[in-house]
Amino acid sequence: MNESEKYQKLVESWLIEKNLDRFIEVKVLDNPDFKVKDDGLLGTIKKASAPWNVLPSIPDFIVIIKEDVLDQLEMEYGLKYRDFALESIINGISYDAEKDKPVIIKPNIVTYMGLLHKYEYAHYEAVSAALQQLKEKNQEG
């Protein structure tokens, strides 16, 4: 796995937008071997711990992405598609003020409503179809 500078900056921008940047540190890593699951997400979030001590500092979370497919999504369909796919991965990053610690929340209807409000349902369907097309295209060749 390699650090992803491009997506690191995008995730940091998202953290700033959500006012989480003061509380949460995230490191974005590209894993070309990441297997896309049935949920269609092109990445996952992991709580950072001892195995990640190869990094200069231990962040709160490690975001593992499949960078080549995110890039392909951007090139073939545009930034809005890539941004939707990336936000779908990182939308579970949150901060529990009562416990004063970063947490990973399971996406729920409220989480998805926020994405749908920002991008609209038709865009969600279009991104899902684009991801399916890319998956089929990458399996063929």
Buried (B, 14 or more C-beta within 10 A) or exposed (E): BEEBEEBBEBBBEBBEEBEBBEBBBBBBBBBEEBEBEEEEBBBBBBEBEEEBEEEEEBBBBBBBBBBEBBBBBBEEBEEBBBBBBBBBBBBBBBBEEEEEEBBEBEBEEEBBEBBBEEBEEEBBEBBBEBBEEBBEEEEEE
